[in-house]
Amino acid sequence: MNSRIYTAVIALVFASLFLYYILFNRTRVEYYNLASHVSYVGNEECAYCHQDIYNSYLRTGMGRSFYKPNNQPPIEKFTPGNHIYDHKTNLYYEAIKDGKDYFQVEYRENEKGVRVHELKRKVDFIVGSGNNNRTYLTNVNGYINEMPITWYSEKAMWDLSPGYENINMRFNRPIVEECMHCHNGYNSFEKFSVNRFTNKISEGISCERCHGPGQLHVQKHKSPTKRKNEDDIDRTIVNPAHLSADLQMDVCRQCHLQGEISVFKSGKSSTDFRPAMKLSAIKTVFIEDQLPKGDFRIASHGGRLSLSACFVKSNGGMTCTTCHNPHEPVQDRKRDYFNNQCLSCHQPQRLSKIESHSVQGDCVRCHMKQGATEDILHVNFTDHWIRKNIKVLNDSENKVLREREQPVNLIDFFDEKDDASDIRKGIAYVNFYENRHNDLSYLKKAVLLLNKGLERKPNHIEGNYNLARAFQLQGKNKKSIVLYKKVAQLDPNHMWSMYQLGRLYLDQDLQQSLSYLLRAINLNVDNAKVWKEYGDALLLTENIKEAQRAYNRAVKIDPYFATAYNKIGELEFYKNSDLETATFNFLKAIQYNPDHLFAMHNMANIAIIEKDFDAAEDYSKRVIANDPTFSASYGTLATVSLERGKKEEAKAFLYKLISLEPNNQQALSLLKGLNY
């Protein structure tokens, strides 16, 4: 055999064996810091040995993902253009900076341009590096909520926050655990709350999100007797470069696989994931079946890349870090850098023979769509589904994607099949109905899937809870009660089951209601919603003093809880005849929710007593403008008309009331008297 050929064959064999060794060991390395007892140490510990990487990382989008307003340079313009109008709610929002503090002001104007409502809330945190946008958060006793307007950097403009163009949740959109932990470091989350975080809030995604907890690594390298492993891999910290391609992708997918809905495995939460674990061991990510090609989102990189022929055909050779160095700001890389990554696989000589291609061509521009995402307006983002032909959607097509009308079919991104897979999918449909699209078909699918899954795993706690919730949302309360009780037996500390049972028994058995709500309070003493419901049950038993204490506890926990203020007002008005205290609380409710129908109706009733008929009319008309079926306000307007001597006008209002409540005896009697 020719010696040159022989040498080449030997070299190829050794190269193949080396590659096999590397790939094999990438999948087999066991890291010591995956254990749940290993602690996180914070970025500052990393900086002692990795100062250059640390400094570079702090300039990345992840390093600047979450912070207090004064911990990053201001990029916003506060005048002009800092007033945003939401035509759906007839509310304006103003962004202001007062000294070092940021605020958002909600207001409403009458037809004369006079402000008739104003609510000013302080910004406590900012989420978003500012590369694309900055969204603002408020913190009340550890409860973190999103604020209504966002700064969009590329267009240098203010507008409604993402999703608020569809539903304006004002200052009440909760930052749930999974949202917090993808936009920020891990924080202490209060179990059985929706959005409460205890202890000090961290700022920014830490190094340990991709490398795992650093306690063992720091201890090892501060020890004078530190030793290396035979394979030179430090097992006290995860270096993703030593992971298999799929596990590398899972490190990124923990936040960059957005999907439609995520469902965590039993007993798991977002903080349980460690690099080098399979993400599917922690949660199931559901995506839309037959996903529209234009439907890409701001955090969907991992899912979209997986659709690319480049990724599929690379057989593990392509990962996120093929093009991205997570330690370096993406803005530091010019377009040529990314195009060169394409050319490292796609040979320039071959490309130059294809029509419209050249070595100097812009691969990204033609094969990775850039534009607005489906979930966030005013951003220019890169779709990571790499493909030959891309149809760029226009604004109206993007709008159609955002305004969902037809029900979607959800599929598991990881395509897992196990005894609980139907349960997780059923839970996904319940969550999708409650949070994304309230089409009853989702609940029907959920019931079928949950029943099927519970045949295999009858004691699955969250499966039973969500089946109960699906029935409750359909008004099938008897079935709900049976299932919630089963959950309470399986897990006596399941606060939400106690809460739901307390609500369901409110109209059936007050003692049962009080018992379950008190159990819920004992499991989570700082939940304002539970205290409010407990107050309602106490009020129905005529325990006025304890009901008042419960409502006061609710507003102490959440000082902006409009419904609790209205309940205090009703108690003072209808039980204690204290008009002054009642008025104070009704006005508080209206200040914190300018469309609170019951508070406005109650203020109209007080105005009637005080002979302020103009105010009574104004409040009643505001109620009807928001809800034309609110029958009691027509009764109030009839009373105002009679006091003004307008008999025919009063009759018209009574006829409207009776059309809504045909058996309202008081209205029928009054109308009968007017007709004589």
C-alpha positions as CSV (number, residue, x, y, z in Angstrom):
1,M,0.0,0.0,0.0
2,N,1.2,3.5,-0.8
3,S,2.8,4.9,2.4
4,R,0.9,8.2,2.0
5,I,-2.4,6.4,1.7
6,Y,-1.5,4.2,4.7
7,T,-0.6,7.2,6.8
8,A,-3.9,8.9,5.8
9,V,-5.9,5.9,6.8
10,I,-4.2,5.6,10.2
11,A,-4.8,9.3,10.8
12,L,-8.5,8.9,9.9
13,V,-8.9,6.0,12.2
14,F,-7.3,7.9,15.1
15,A,-9.4,11.0,14.4
16,S,-12.5,8.8,14.3
17,L,-11.6,7.2,17.6
18,F,-10.9,10.6,19.2
19,L,-14.1,12.1,17.9
20,Y,-16.0,9.0,19.3
21,Y,-14.2,9.5,22.7
22,I,-15.2,13.1,22.8
23,L,-18.8,12.6,21.9
24,F,-19.1,9.6,24.1
25,N,-17.7,11.4,27.1
26,R,-19.7,14.5,26.4
27,T,-22.8,12.4,27.1
28,R,-21.4,10.4,30.1
29,V,-19.7,13.1,32.3
30,E,-21.4,13.2,35.7
31,Y,-21.3,16.6,37.4
32,Y,-21.3,16.9,41.2
33,N,-23.2,20.2,41.2
34,L,-26.5,18.8,39.9
35,A,-27.5,17.8,43.4
36,S,-30.3,19.9,44.8
37,H,-28.4,20.7,48.0
38,V,-25.5,22.4,46.2
39,S,-25.8,26.2,46.6
40,Y,-25.6,29.1,44.2
41,V,-22.9,31.6,45.0
42,G,-23.5,34.6,42.7
43,N,-21.7,36.2,39.9
44,E,-19.2,38.0,42.1
45,E,-17.6,34.7,43.1
46,C,-17.1,33.9,39.4
47,A,-15.4,37.2,38.9
48,Y,-12.5,36.4,41.2
49,C,-11.0,34.0,38.6
50,H,-12.9,34.9,35.4
51,Q,-12.8,38.7,35.5
52,D,-12.6,39.3,31.7
53,I,-15.5,36.9,31.0
54,Y,-17.5,38.4,33.9
55,N,-17.0,41.9,32.6
56,S,-18.0,40.9,29.1
57,Y,-21.0,38.9,30.3
58,L,-22.4,41.9,32.3
59,R,-22.7,43.7,28.9
60,T,-24.8,41.0,27.3
61,G,-28.6,41.0,27.2
62,M,-28.7,38.2,29.8
63,G,-26.4,40.0,32.1
64,R,-28.6,43.1,31.9
65,S,-31.9,41.3,31.9
66,F,-33.3,42.6,35.2
67,Y,-32.4,45.5,37.5
68,K,-33.5,48.5,39.5
69,P,-34.1,51.6,37.5
70,N,-30.9,53.4,38.5
71,N,-28.6,50.4,38.1
72,Q,-28.4,50.8,34.3
73,P,-28.0,54.0,32.2
74,P,-31.3,55.6,31.2
75,I,-32.2,55.2,27.5
76,E,-35.8,56.4,27.6
77,K,-37.1,59.7,26.4
78,F,-39.7,61.1,28.8
79,T,-41.0,63.9,26.6
80,P,-42.5,64.3,24.1
81,G,-44.4,61.0,23.2
82,N,-44.6,59.7,26.8
83,H,-48.4,59.7,26.8
84,I,-50.0,56.5,25.5
85,Y,-53.8,56.1,24.9
86,D,-55.5,52.7,25.1
87,H,-58.7,53.1,23.1
88,K,-60.2,49.8,24.4
89,T,-60.3,51.0,28.0
90,N,-60.3,54.7,27.4
91,L,-57.3,55.1,29.6
92,Y,-54.1,57.1,29.1
93,Y,-50.7,56.3,30.5
94,E,-47.8,58.6,31.1
95,A,-44.2,57.7,31.8
96,I,-42.3,60.1,34.0
97,K,-38.9,60.4,35.7
98,D,-38.8,62.3,38.9
99,G,-35.3,62.7,40.2
100,K,-33.9,59.1,40.4
101,D,-37.3,57.5,40.4
102,Y,-39.5,56.3,37.5
103,F,-43.3,56.3,37.6
104,Q,-46.2,55.4,35.4
105,V,-49.4,57.4,35.7
106,E,-52.8,56.1,34.6
107,Y,-55.4,58.7,33.9
108,R,-58.8,59.3,32.1
109,E,-60.1,62.5,30.7
110,N,-63.7,63.6,30.2
111,E,-65.0,65.2,27.0
112,K,-63.6,68.5,28.2
113,G,-60.1,67.1,28.5
114,V,-60.2,67.3,32.3
115,R,-58.7,64.4,34.2
116,V,-61.4,62.5,36.1
117,H,-59.2,59.6,37.2
118,E,-55.5,59.4,38.1
119,L,-53.3,56.7,39.6
120,K,-49.5,57.0,40.0
121,R,-47.4,53.9,40.5
122,K,-43.7,53.7,41.1
123,V,-41.4,51.5,39.0
124,D,-39.4,49.1,41.2
125,F,-37.7,47.0,38.6
126,I,-37.0,47.0,34.9
127,V,-37.0,43.8,32.9
128,G,-35.2,43.8,29.5
129,S,-31.7,44.8,28.6
130,G,-32.9,47.6,26.4
131,N,-31.5,46.0,23.3
132,N,-35.1,45.6,22.2
133,N,-37.2,47.0,24.9
134,R,-37.6,47.8,28.6
135,T,-40.7,46.7,30.5
136,Y,-41.4,48.0,34.0
137,L,-42.5,46.2,37.2
138,T,-44.0,47.2,40.5
139,N,-43.4,45.5,43.8
140,V,-45.9,45.5,46.6
141,N,-45.0,43.4,49.6
142,G,-43.2,41.0,47.4
143,Y,-46.0,40.7,44.8
144,I,-44.5,41.6,41.4
145,N,-46.7,42.9,38.6
146,E,-46.1,44.2,35.2
147,M,-46.9,47.9,34.3
148,P,-49.0,49.0,31.3
149,I,-46.4,50.7,29.1
150,T,-43.0,49.7,27.7
151,W,-40.1,51.5,26.1
152,Y,-39.3,50.1,22.6
153,S,-35.7,50.8,21.9
154,E,-35.3,50.4,18.2
155,K,-38.2,52.8,17.4
156,A,-37.4,55.0,20.5
157,M,-41.0,55.1,21.5
158,W,-43.5,54.3,24.3
159,D,-46.4,52.0,23.7
160,L,-48.6,49.5,25.6
161,S,-46.6,46.6,27.1
162,P,-46.5,43.3,25.2
163,G,-50.0,41.7,25.2
164,Y,-51.7,44.8,26.6
165,E,-52.9,45.7,23.1
166,N,-55.2,42.7,23.5
167,I,-56.1,42.8,27.2
168,N,-55.1,45.7,29.3
169,M,-54.4,44.3,32.8
170,R,-53.3,47.7,34.0
171,F,-51.0,47.3,37.0
172,N,-52.3,43.8,37.8
173,R,-50.4,41.4,35.4
174,P,-48.6,39.0,37.7
175,I,-45.0,38.0,37.1
176,V,-45.3,34.3,37.7
177,E,-42.4,32.1,38.8
178,E,-41.5,30.9,35.3
179,C,-41.5,34.4,33.9
180,M,-39.3,35.7,36.7
181,H,-36.8,32.9,36.4
182,C,-36.3,33.2,32.6
183,H,-35.9,37.0,32.7
184,N,-33.8,37.0,35.9
185,G,-31.9,34.8,38.3
186,Y,-33.5,32.4,40.6
187,N,-35.4,34.0,43.5
188,S,-37.3,32.6,46.5
189,F,-40.9,32.1,45.3
190,E,-43.7,31.7,47.8
191,K,-45.4,28.4,47.3
192,F,-49.2,28.7,46.5
193,S,-48.9,32.3,45.6
194,V,-49.1,33.5,42.0
195,N,-46.4,36.1,41.9
196,R,-44.9,36.6,45.3
197,F,-41.1,36.6,45.8
198,T,-39.6,36.6,49.3
199,N,-36.2,37.9,50.3
200,K,-34.0,40.2,48.2
201,I,-34.7,40.1,44.5
202,S,-31.7,39.2,42.4
203,E,-30.7,41.3,39.4
204,G,-29.9,39.7,36.1
205,I,-29.4,36.1,34.8
206,S,-26.4,34.8,36.5
207,C,-23.4,32.7,35.3
208,E,-24.8,29.8,37.2
209,R,-27.9,29.6,35.0
210,C,-25.8,27.9,32.3
211,H,-23.0,26.4,34.5
212,G,-25.1,25.2,37.5
213,P,-24.6,26.1,41.2
214,G,-21.0,27.1,42.0
215,Q,-20.6,26.2,45.6
216,L,-18.5,23.1,45.0
217,H,-16.4,24.8,42.3
218,V,-15.6,27.7,44.5
219,Q,-14.7,25.4,47.4
220,K,-12.5,23.3,45.2
221,H,-10.5,26.2,43.8
222,K,-10.1,27.9,47.1
223,S,-8.8,24.7,48.6
224,P,-5.0,24.3,48.8
225,T,-5.3,20.6,48.0
226,K,-7.4,20.9,44.8
227,R,-7.0,18.0,42.4
228,K,-7.7,17.5,38.7
229,N,-9.7,14.6,37.3
230,E,-7.9,12.2,35.0
231,D,-9.9,13.5,32.0
232,D,-9.2,17.1,32.9
233,I,-12.9,17.8,33.3
234,D,-13.8,19.8,36.4
235,R,-16.9,18.0,37.6
236,T,-17.7,20.6,40.2
237,I,-19.1,23.0,37.6
238,V,-20.8,22.3,34.2
239,N,-19.0,23.5,31.1
240,P,-21.7,23.1,28.4
241,A,-18.9,22.5,25.9
242,H,-18.5,19.0,27.4
243,L,-22.2,18.2,27.1
244,S,-23.9,16.3,24.3
245,A,-25.5,18.5,21.6
246,D,-29.0,17.9,23.0
247,L,-28.0,18.7,26.5
248,Q,-26.3,21.8,25.3
249,M,-29.5,22.8,23.6
250,D,-31.4,22.2,26.7
251,V,-29.3,24.7,28.6
252,C,-30.5,27.4,26.1
253,R,-34.0,25.9,25.8
254,Q,-34.8,26.3,29.5
255,C,-35.7,29.9,28.5
256,H,-35.5,30.1,24.7
257,L,-38.1,27.5,24.0
258,Q,-41.2,29.6,24.5
259,G,-44.0,27.4,23.2
260,E,-47.6,28.1,24.0
261,I,-47.8,26.6,27.5
262,S,-45.3,24.8,29.8
263,V,-46.4,22.2,32.3
264,F,-43.9,21.2,35.0
265,K,-43.5,17.5,35.9
266,S,-44.9,16.5,39.3
267,G,-43.0,18.1,42.2
268,K,-40.8,20.2,39.8
269,S,-40.5,23.9,39.2
270,S,-38.3,26.2,37.1
271,T,-35.6,26.2,39.8
272,D,-35.1,22.4,39.6
273,F,-33.4,22.5,36.3
274,R,-29.6,22.2,36.3
275,P,-27.4,22.3,33.2
276,A,-26.5,18.7,32.1
277,M,-30.0,17.6,33.0
278,K,-32.6,16.9,30.4
279,L,-35.1,19.7,30.2
280,S,-37.9,17.2,29.6
281,A,-37.2,15.8,33.1
282,I,-38.4,19.1,34.5
283,K,-41.2,20.3,32.2
284,T,-43.1,19.6,29.1
285,V,-43.3,22.4,26.5
286,F,-46.4,22.4,24.3
287,I,-46.3,24.1,20.9
288,E,-49.0,24.7,18.4
289,D,-49.4,21.9,15.9
290,Q,-49.0,23.0,12.2
291,L,-47.4,26.2,13.5
292,P,-47.8,29.1,11.0
293,K,-44.4,29.8,9.3
294,G,-44.6,33.4,10.3
295,D,-45.3,32.7,13.9
296,F,-42.1,33.4,15.7
297,R,-41.7,34.9,19.1
298,I,-39.2,36.8,21.1
299,A,-38.0,33.7,23.0
300,S,-38.7,31.0,20.5
301,H,-35.1,30.5,19.2
302,G,-34.6,27.0,20.4
303,G,-37.9,25.7,18.9
304,R,-37.4,27.5,15.6
305,L,-33.8,26.4,15.2
306,S,-35.0,22.8,15.7
307,L,-37.1,23.1,12.5
308,S,-34.1,24.1,10.4
309,A,-32.6,21.6,7.9
310,C,-29.2,22.9,9.0
311,F,-29.8,21.8,12.5
312,V,-31.5,18.5,11.7
313,K,-28.9,17.4,9.2
314,S,-25.9,18.4,11.4
315,N,-26.6,15.4,13.7
316,G,-25.6,17.3,16.7
317,G,-22.9,19.4,15.1
318,M,-25.0,22.6,15.3
319,T,-26.1,24.2,18.5
320,C,-26.9,27.7,19.7
321,T,-23.2,28.3,20.4
322,T,-22.2,27.5,16.8
323,C,-23.1,31.2,16.2
324,H,-23.5,32.7,19.6
325,N,-21.0,33.2,22.4
326,P,-23.1,33.7,25.5
327,H,-20.3,35.6,27.2
328,E,-20.2,38.3,24.6
329,P,-22.8,40.9,23.6
330,V,-24.3,40.0,20.3
331,Q,-24.0,43.7,19.3
332,D,-20.2,43.3,19.3
333,R,-20.4,40.9,16.4
334,K,-20.8,42.3,12.9
335,R,-23.0,40.5,10.3
336,D,-19.9,39.1,8.6
337,Y,-19.2,37.0,11.7
338,F,-22.5,35.2,11.5
339,N,-22.4,34.8,7.7
340,N,-19.0,33.2,8.2
341,Q,-20.5,30.6,10.4
342,C,-22.8,29.6,7.5
343,L,-19.8,29.5,5.2
344,S,-17.9,27.1,7.5
345,C,-20.4,24.4,6.5
346,H,-21.7,25.7,3.1
347,Q,-18.7,25.7,0.8
348,P,-18.2,29.1,-0.8
349,Q,-17.1,27.4,-4.1
350,R,-20.4,25.6,-4.4
351,L,-22.5,28.6,-3.3
352,S,-20.9,30.8,-5.9
353,K,-22.3,28.5,-8.6
354,I,-25.9,29.0,-7.4
355,E,-27.9,31.9,-8.9
356,S,-28.0,35.0,-6.7
357,H,-25.3,33.7,-4.4
358,S,-21.8,34.8,-3.8
359,V,-19.1,34.5,-1.1
360,Q,-19.8,38.1,-0.1
361,G,-23.6,37.5,0.1
362,D,-25.7,38.1,3.3
363,C,-26.9,34.6,4.3
364,V,-28.8,35.9,7.4
365,R,-30.8,38.5,5.4
366,C,-32.1,36.0,3.0
367,H,-32.5,32.8,5.1
368,M,-33.4,34.1,8.6
369,K,-36.5,36.3,8.7
370,Q,-36.1,39.6,10.6
371,G,-39.0,41.6,11.7
372,A,-41.8,42.0,14.3
373,T,-42.4,38.9,16.5
374,E,-45.9,37.5,17.0
375,D,-46.0,38.4,20.7
376,I,-44.2,41.7,20.9
377,L,-44.7,44.8,18.7
378,H,-42.1,47.3,17.6
379,V,-39.1,45.0,17.8
380,N,-36.9,43.7,15.0
381,F,-36.0,40.2,15.8
382,T,-34.3,37.3,14.0
383,D,-36.3,34.2,13.3
384,H,-34.0,31.2,13.9
385,W,-35.8,28.9,11.6
386,I,-33.2,28.8,8.8
387,R,-34.8,28.0,5.4
388,K,-34.4,28.6,1.7
389,N,-37.6,30.6,1.0
390,I,-39.1,33.0,3.5
391,K,-42.3,34.8,3.0
392,V,-42.1,38.0,5.0
393,L,-45.5,38.8,6.6
394,N,-47.0,42.2,6.4
395,D,-48.5,44.1,9.3
396,S,-52.0,42.8,8.7
397,E,-50.8,39.2,8.5
398,N,-48.9,39.7,11.8
399,K,-52.1,41.1,13.3
400,V,-54.1,38.0,12.3
401,L,-51.5,35.9,14.1
402,R,-51.9,37.9,17.3
403,E,-55.7,38.0,17.2
404,R,-56.4,34.3,17.7
405,E,-59.9,33.1,16.7
406,Q,-59.7,29.4,15.8
407,P,-58.8,26.9,18.6
408,V,-55.3,25.5,18.3
409,N,-54.1,21.9,18.8
410,L,-51.2,21.5,21.2
411,I,-48.4,19.0,20.8
412,D,-45.5,18.1,23.1
413,F,-42.2,19.5,21.7
414,F,-40.3,16.6,23.2
415,D,-42.9,14.1,22.0
416,E,-42.9,12.1,25.3
417,K,-45.1,9.1,25.9
418,D,-45.5,8.0,29.5
419,D,-48.2,7.4,32.0
420,A,-48.7,11.1,32.8
421,S,-48.3,12.5,29.3
422,D,-52.1,12.8,28.8
423,I,-52.4,14.5,32.2
424,R,-49.8,17.1,31.3
425,K,-51.5,17.8,28.0
426,G,-54.9,18.1,29.8
427,I,-53.3,20.6,32.2
428,A,-51.9,22.5,29.3
429,Y,-55.4,22.9,27.8
430,V,-56.9,24.1,31.1
431,N,-54.0,26.7,31.4
432,F,-54.4,27.7,27.8
433,Y,-58.2,28.4,28.4
434,E,-57.5,30.5,31.5
435,N,-54.6,32.5,30.2
436,R,-54.6,32.6,26.5
437,H,-57.9,31.8,24.7
438,N,-61.2,31.2,26.5
439,D,-62.7,28.8,24.0
440,L,-64.7,26.0,25.7
441,S,-63.4,23.4,23.3
442,Y,-60.1,23.5,25.3
443,L,-61.9,22.5,28.5
444,K,-63.6,19.6,26.7
445,K,-60.3,18.4,25.4
446,A,-58.8,18.8,28.9
447,V,-61.5,16.7,30.5
448,L,-61.1,13.8,28.0
449,L,-57.3,13.8,28.4
450,L,-57.3,14.2,32.2
451,N,-59.9,11.4,32.7
452,K,-57.8,9.1,30.4
453,G,-54.6,9.9,32.2
454,L,-56.1,9.6,35.7
455,E,-57.1,6.0,34.8
456,R,-53.4,5.2,34.8
457,K,-52.4,7.6,37.6
458,P,-55.5,8.1,39.7
459,N,-53.6,9.9,42.5
460,H,-51.9,12.5,40.3
461,I,-52.5,15.6,42.4
462,E,-52.2,18.3,39.7
463,G,-54.2,16.1,37.3
464,N,-57.1,15.9,39.8
465,Y,-56.8,19.6,40.6
466,N,-57.0,20.6,37.0
467,L,-59.8,18.3,36.2
468,A,-61.7,19.9,39.1
469,R,-60.8,23.3,37.7
470,A,-62.0,22.3,34.2
471,F,-65.4,21.3,35.6
472,Q,-65.6,24.4,37.7
473,L,-65.0,26.6,34.7
474,Q,-67.9,24.9,33.0
475,G,-70.2,25.4,35.9
476,K,-70.1,21.7,37.0
477,N,-69.6,22.5,40.6
478,K,-70.6,19.2,42.1
479,K,-68.0,17.3,40.2
480,S,-65.4,20.0,41.1
481,I,-66.1,19.7,44.8
482,V,-65.6,15.9,44.7
483,L,-62.2,16.3,42.9
484,Y,-61.0,19.2,45.1
485,K,-61.7,17.1,48.2
486,K,-59.7,14.2,46.7
487,V,-56.8,16.6,46.1
488,A,-57.1,17.8,49.7
489,Q,-57.0,14.2,50.9
490,L,-53.9,13.4,48.8
491,D,-52.2,16.6,49.8
492,P,-53.6,18.3,53.0
493,N,-51.3,21.3,52.2
494,H,-52.7,22.0,48.8
495,M,-53.8,25.6,49.4
496,W,-55.5,26.2,46.1
497,S,-57.9,23.3,46.6
498,M,-58.8,24.6,50.0
499,Y,-59.4,28.1,48.4
500,Q,-61.6,26.7,45.6
501,L,-63.6,24.6,48.0
502,G,-64.1,27.7,50.2
503,R,-65.4,29.6,47.2
504,L,-67.7,26.8,46.0
505,Y,-69.3,26.2,49.4
506,L,-70.0,30.0,49.8
507,D,-73.5,29.6,48.4
508,Q,-74.1,26.1,49.8
509,D,-72.7,25.6,53.3
510,L,-71.1,28.6,55.0
511,Q,-69.5,26.6,57.8
512,Q,-67.8,24.4,55.2
513,S,-66.7,27.5,53.3
514,L,-65.3,29.2,56.4
515,S,-63.4,26.0,57.4
516,Y,-61.8,25.5,54.0
517,L,-60.9,29.2,53.6
518,L,-59.3,29.2,57.1
519,R,-57.3,26.2,56.1
520,A,-56.1,28.0,53.0
521,I,-55.1,31.1,55.1
522,N,-53.1,28.9,57.5
523,L,-51.2,27.5,54.5
524,N,-50.5,31.0,53.0
525,V,-51.2,33.7,55.5
526,D,-50.3,36.5,53.1
527,N,-52.7,35.9,50.2
528,A,-55.1,38.9,49.8
529,K,-57.6,37.0,47.6
530,V,-58.1,34.3,50.3
531,W,-58.6,36.9,53.0
532,K,-61.2,38.7,50.9
533,E,-63.1,35.5,50.3
534,Y,-62.9,34.7,54.0
535,G,-64.4,38.1,54.7
536,D,-67.3,37.4,52.3
537,A,-68.1,34.2,54.1
538,L,-67.9,35.8,57.6
539,L,-70.1,38.7,56.4
540,L,-72.8,36.2,55.3
541,T,-72.8,34.7,58.8
542,E,-73.3,38.3,60.2
543,N,-69.9,38.2,61.9
544,I,-69.3,41.8,61.0
545,K,-66.3,42.4,63.2
546,E,-64.3,39.4,61.9
547,A,-65.3,40.2,58.3
548,Q,-64.0,43.7,58.7
549,R,-60.7,42.3,60.1
550,A,-60.4,40.0,57.1
551,Y,-61.0,42.7,54.6
552,N,-58.5,45.0,56.3
553,R,-56.0,42.2,56.3
554,A,-56.5,41.9,52.5
555,V,-55.8,45.6,51.8
556,K,-52.8,45.5,54.1
557,I,-51.3,42.8,52.0
558,D,-52.4,44.4,48.7
559,P,-53.0,48.2,49.2
560,Y,-54.4,48.4,45.7
561,F,-57.0,45.7,46.0
562,A,-60.1,47.6,44.7
563,T,-62.6,44.8,45.4
564,A,-61.6,44.6,49.1
565,Y,-62.0,48.3,49.5
566,N,-65.5,48.0,48.0
567,K,-66.3,45.2,50.4
568,I,-65.2,47.4,53.4
569,G,-67.4,50.2,52.0
570,E,-70.4,47.9,51.7
571,L,-69.9,46.7,55.2
572,E,-69.7,50.2,56.6
573,F,-72.6,51.4,54.4
574,Y,-75.1,48.6,54.7
575,K,-74.2,47.2,58.1
576,N,-72.8,50.1,60.1
577,S,-74.6,53.0,58.4
578,D,-71.3,54.9,58.4
579,L,-71.5,56.9,55.2
580,E,-68.3,58.8,55.7
581,T,-66.1,55.6,56.0
582,A,-68.1,53.9,53.3
583,T,-67.5,56.8,50.9
584,F,-63.8,56.8,51.7
585,N,-63.5,53.1,50.8
586,F,-65.7,53.2,47.7
587,L,-63.6,56.1,46.4
588,K,-60.5,54.1,47.1
589,A,-61.9,51.2,45.1
590,I,-62.7,53.5,42.2
591,Q,-59.3,55.2,42.4
592,Y,-57.5,51.8,42.1
593,N,-60.0,50.5,39.5
594,P,-61.9,53.4,37.7
595,D,-64.3,50.8,36.2
596,H,-65.3,49.1,39.4
597,L,-69.0,48.7,38.7
598,F,-70.1,47.9,42.3
599,A,-68.1,50.7,43.9
600,M,-69.6,53.2,41.4
601,H,-73.1,51.8,42.0
602,N,-72.6,52.1,45.7
603,M,-71.5,55.7,45.4
604,A,-74.6,56.4,43.4
605,N,-76.7,55.0,46.2
606,I,-74.9,57.3,48.7
607,A,-75.4,60.2,46.4
608,I,-79.2,59.5,46.4
609,I,-79.2,59.5,50.2
610,E,-77.3,62.8,50.2
611,K,-79.7,64.3,47.6
612,D,-76.8,64.7,45.1
613,F,-78.8,63.6,42.1
614,D,-76.2,64.8,39.6
615,A,-73.5,62.6,41.1
616,A,-76.0,59.7,41.3
617,E,-76.8,60.0,37.6
618,D,-73.1,60.4,36.7
619,Y,-72.0,57.2,38.6
620,S,-75.0,55.2,37.2
621,K,-74.3,56.2,33.6
622,R,-70.6,55.3,34.0
623,V,-71.7,51.9,35.2
624,I,-74.0,51.3,32.3
625,A,-71.4,52.6,29.8
626,N,-69.2,49.7,31.0
627,D,-71.9,47.1,31.4
628,P,-75.4,47.9,29.8
629,T,-76.8,44.8,31.6
630,F,-76.1,46.1,35.1
631,S,-79.8,46.3,36.0
632,A,-79.5,48.0,39.4
633,S,-78.2,51.2,37.8
634,Y,-81.4,51.6,35.8
635,G,-83.3,51.5,39.2
636,T,-81.0,54.2,40.5
637,L,-81.6,56.3,37.4
638,A,-85.4,55.8,37.7
639,T,-85.1,57.1,41.3
640,V,-83.2,60.2,40.1
641,S,-85.8,60.8,37.4
642,L,-88.6,60.6,39.9
643,E,-86.9,63.0,42.3
644,R,-86.6,65.4,39.4
645,G,-90.2,64.9,38.5
646,K,-89.5,63.2,35.2
647,K,-92.1,60.5,35.4
648,E,-91.9,59.2,31.8
649,E,-88.1,59.0,31.9
650,A,-88.4,57.0,35.2
651,K,-90.8,54.6,33.5
652,A,-88.4,54.1,30.6
653,F,-85.6,53.2,33.1
654,L,-87.9,50.8,34.9
655,Y,-88.9,49.1,31.7
656,K,-85.2,48.6,30.9
657,L,-84.6,47.1,34.4
658,I,-87.6,44.7,34.1
659,S,-86.4,43.6,30.6
660,L,-83.2,42.5,32.4
661,E,-84.9,41.2,35.6
662,P,-88.5,40.2,34.7
663,N,-89.2,39.1,38.3
664,N,-87.9,42.2,40.1
665,Q,-91.0,42.9,42.3
666,Q,-89.8,46.3,43.5
667,A,-89.5,47.6,40.0
668,L,-92.8,46.0,38.9
669,S,-94.6,47.6,41.9
670,L,-93.1,51.0,41.3
671,L,-94.0,50.8,37.6
672,K,-97.5,49.8,38.4
673,G,-97.8,52.8,40.7
674,L,-96.5,55.2,38.0
675,N,-99.1,53.8,35.5
676,Y,-102.0,54.8,37.6
